[in-house]
């Protein structure tokens, strides 16, 4: 039995703020951040956008690419910024895409890899015959405290993938994960912004997990980086995925289509999934795609994917990731602060 | 808005579910349970609107109520859906972009909330349809 992706969709809000604009407010050297993080700008949600609206727009794009909402038997939404602490985002998505009531749904949380954990759960429920198809979404309106290094990258966006046994646009050949208890990044209940271990988020956090899961995948599959047309790694900035790719032996060309972070920032639970969506937007039948996510706390999910002939039928049916990225409207820091609720209005 | 009222209107707000009279072919949004043209001869069925239409007229709001102070200026428009009915909704664009006759399409957005701790109301707004 083969499991795979039968439809996908992504969404990126239109507003952008440049790293230069944020650096100006906090007295930082913009070039330091641009070169250090390899990020020049990030997406910002509109006043009336949140994780639920982004998840719905991504899910509706998946439906435009052929997903039948009536066949969906499971919806899981991974995010660090669910609009409610108690009350699922997944049910809002289900209602907004016209999914039937005879389905299961839940929200997921595992820092930036909650979306790929949702993909694995969908693979499980579909393989077990509990659902005919399952929809996995990773979406965030990421939080970063004013003045914190995270503020340069914390962005908004998301992607949805429909997992099924048939009608594939891409087959998932294998998935495996690497998980440890590593406190590199967290947000306590009730806290507005996450805290992190600074440089500790690098080697013991991101690199240990991304490299371990990726090496495990190559070992399980008996493959080498050159067997893949493209690779996508979780992208908290532009630098980390580039370095992980280089360490493993992937080239710059392999990660280029999915490396969206430099132009739209880190969409947390959406980051690796938006990267995969951007790669599927340009992939050709037969292309093999390597994906490894990362979620602080910490863990990585790796996927080995082969694109099928049907990809060309669906690519143009919804807005592509890089088209969303190019349709940018730049705002200043004050407007950004208002959009992100960083200005208290006494009303 | 009360929780039951919002809940009852979710199909119309999220997905523009209205009704259609199969006798005379007239579409209704918000949904009507009785066709005023056909009366007892009417046969009302559920209908999901495509979510595309055009701006009939609009007004840009510069002095909103307190809960909308952060959103000003915003544009409210009467939109004629392609199936016929007209509805009032926000059109998300710069005030200078909106024009009478402009094509618009639906998007899913927050349309309000019952304070910081209450329910969030989601629903349909419109954006310029660039196709």
Interface residues (C-beta under 8 A of the other chain):
Chain A: X46 X47 X48 X49 X50 X52 X53 X56 X57 X60 X83 X84 X92 X95 X96 X98 X338 X343 X345 X347
Chain B: X10 X11 X14 X15 X48 X66 X67 X69 X70 X71 X92 X107 X108 X109 X110 X111 X120 X122 X125
